[in-house]
């Protein structure tokens, strides 16, 4: 006696013998999907929608992250002052390098959130815009330090340097 045959019930039907399931027509009103299949489909659809919402939310969080860096870098530039020294040059270089490297890796940053149901165009555009603002902040700092060639005399040595617009004076004259 085989192990599984001893416990077999008399009323059980073996479908593997001889007849194929396609030979018997479906009864009237028979639905091809059972209610369990529909519930599973609803649950998987809800799960996919929840995952798409989560990915969209995380993509927006990643897109807004350069704003924090922008504020921190602005504060550090303000603390560095407007004189040319090692610390201000390092901060300015960092302010220029970070946005450039972030702009080069936009595709890699948003790769985990790539999904047909998630639109990442708007978060990518925000990410790019904030990094361009950080780059503009670094260029502004270069201009503040006087390291940008903004006058013709910076390019041609035979021209006289530009006249300073600012002057310092103050208080009471001492005679």
C-alpha positions as CSV (number, residue, x, y, z in Angstrom):
1,X,0.0,0.0,0.0
2,X,1.3,3.4,-0.9
3,X,1.5,6.0,1.7
4,X,-0.9,8.6,0.2
5,X,-3.5,6.0,-1.0
6,X,-4.4,4.8,2.5
7,X,-5.8,8.2,3.5
8,X,-7.6,8.9,0.3
9,X,-11.3,9.5,0.6
10,X,-13.8,7.5,-1.5
11,X,-15.6,10.6,-2.8
12,X,-12.3,12.3,-4.1
13,X,-11.9,12.6,-7.8
14,X,-8.5,12.3,-9.5
15,X,-8.4,14.9,-12.3
16,X,-5.1,13.8,-13.6
17,X,-6.5,10.6,-15.2
18,X,-7.7,10.6,-18.7
19,X,-10.0,13.6,-19.1
20,X,-8.9,17.1,-19.7
21,X,-10.5,20.0,-18.0
22,X,-11.1,21.7,-21.3
23,X,-13.5,18.9,-22.4
24,X,-16.1,20.0,-19.8
25,X,-17.9,23.3,-20.6
26,X,-18.3,25.9,-17.9
27,X,-21.8,26.2,-16.4
28,X,-23.9,29.3,-17.0
29,X,-23.0,32.2,-14.8
30,X,-19.6,30.9,-14.0
31,X,-17.0,33.6,-13.4
32,X,-13.5,32.8,-14.5
33,X,-12.0,34.5,-11.5
34,X,-13.0,33.6,-8.0
35,X,-13.6,36.2,-5.3
36,X,-10.2,35.3,-3.7
37,X,-8.4,36.2,-6.9
38,X,-10.2,39.5,-7.0
39,X,-9.3,40.2,-3.4
40,X,-5.7,39.3,-4.2
41,X,-5.8,41.6,-7.2
42,X,-7.2,44.5,-5.2
43,X,-4.6,44.0,-2.5
44,X,-1.7,43.9,-5.0
45,X,-3.1,47.0,-6.7
46,X,-3.4,48.8,-3.4
47,X,0.1,47.7,-2.5
48,X,1.5,48.9,-5.9
49,X,-0.3,52.3,-5.4
50,X,1.1,52.6,-1.9
51,X,4.6,51.9,-3.2
52,X,4.2,54.4,-6.0
53,X,3.0,57.1,-3.5
54,X,6.0,56.3,-1.3
55,X,8.4,56.6,-4.2
56,X,6.9,59.9,-5.2
57,X,7.1,61.2,-1.7
58,X,10.8,60.1,-1.4
59,X,11.6,61.6,-4.8
60,X,10.3,65.0,-3.6
61,X,12.3,64.7,-0.4
62,X,15.4,64.1,-2.4
63,X,14.6,66.9,-4.7
64,X,14.3,69.4,-1.8
65,X,17.5,68.2,-0.1
66,X,19.8,70.8,-1.9
67,X,17.8,73.5,-0.1
68,X,19.3,72.5,3.2
69,X,22.8,72.5,1.7
70,X,22.1,75.9,0.1
71,X,21.2,77.4,3.5
72,X,24.2,75.8,5.2
73,X,26.6,77.0,2.5
74,X,25.2,80.5,2.6
75,X,25.8,80.7,6.3
76,X,29.3,79.3,6.0
77,X,30.1,81.9,3.2
78,X,28.8,84.7,5.4
79,X,31.0,83.5,8.3
80,X,34.0,83.3,6.0
81,X,33.9,87.0,5.2
82,X,34.8,88.9,2.1
83,X,38.6,88.8,2.3
84,X,40.7,86.4,0.4
85,X,42.2,83.8,2.7
86,X,42.5,80.0,2.8
87,X,39.2,79.4,4.6
88,X,37.1,81.6,2.3
89,X,38.7,80.0,-0.8
90,X,38.0,76.5,0.5
91,X,34.4,77.3,1.3
92,X,33.9,78.9,-2.1
93,X,35.5,75.9,-3.9
94,X,33.2,73.6,-1.9
95,X,30.2,75.8,-2.8
96,X,31.1,75.4,-6.5
97,X,32.0,71.7,-6.5
98,X,29.0,70.3,-4.6
99,X,26.3,71.6,-7.1
100,X,28.4,70.6,-10.1
101,X,28.8,67.0,-8.8
102,X,25.1,66.8,-7.9
103,X,24.1,68.0,-11.3
104,X,26.3,65.3,-12.9
105,X,24.6,62.6,-10.9
106,X,20.9,63.5,-11.3
107,X,20.1,60.2,-13.0
108,X,21.8,58.2,-10.3
109,X,20.1,60.1,-7.5
110,X,16.6,59.5,-8.9
111,X,17.2,55.9,-10.1
112,X,15.6,54.2,-7.0
113,X,12.4,56.1,-7.6
114,X,12.1,55.2,-11.3
115,X,8.7,53.6,-11.9
116,X,6.1,53.9,-14.7
117,X,3.5,55.1,-12.1
118,X,5.8,57.8,-10.6
119,X,6.5,61.0,-12.5
120,X,10.0,62.2,-11.5
121,X,10.3,65.1,-14.0
122,X,9.1,67.8,-11.6
123,X,11.4,66.6,-8.7
124,X,14.3,66.4,-11.1
125,X,13.6,69.9,-12.3
126,X,13.4,71.2,-8.7
127,X,16.7,69.3,-7.8
128,X,18.4,70.9,-10.8
129,X,17.1,74.4,-10.0
130,X,18.2,74.3,-6.4
131,X,21.7,73.1,-7.4
132,X,21.9,75.9,-10.0
133,X,21.0,78.3,-7.2
134,X,23.8,76.8,-5.1
135,X,26.2,77.3,-8.1
136,X,25.0,80.9,-8.4
137,X,25.7,81.4,-4.7
138,X,29.3,80.2,-5.3
139,X,29.8,82.4,-8.3
140,X,28.5,85.4,-6.3
141,X,31.0,84.6,-3.5
142,X,33.8,84.5,-6.2
143,X,32.6,87.9,-7.3
144,X,32.5,89.2,-3.7
145,X,36.1,88.1,-3.2
146,X,37.1,89.8,-6.4
147,X,38.2,86.6,-8.1
148,X,36.0,86.9,-11.1
149,X,37.4,88.8,-14.1
150,X,34.6,91.4,-14.5
151,X,36.4,94.4,-16.0
152,X,38.3,94.8,-19.2
153,X,41.6,95.5,-17.4
154,X,41.4,91.9,-16.0
155,X,41.9,90.6,-19.5
156,X,44.2,93.3,-21.1
157,X,47.3,94.2,-19.3
158,X,47.8,97.6,-21.0
159,X,44.5,99.0,-19.5
160,X,44.4,100.7,-16.2
161,X,42.6,98.9,-13.4
162,X,39.0,99.8,-12.6
163,X,38.4,102.6,-10.1
164,X,37.1,101.4,-6.8
165,X,33.5,102.4,-6.2
166,X,33.6,101.9,-2.5
167,X,35.6,103.9,0.0
168,X,35.8,103.8,3.7
169,X,35.5,106.9,5.8
170,X,33.9,107.7,9.0
171,X,33.5,109.4,12.2
172,X,35.0,112.7,13.2
173,X,37.9,114.3,11.4
174,X,40.9,114.6,13.6
175,X,43.0,117.8,13.1
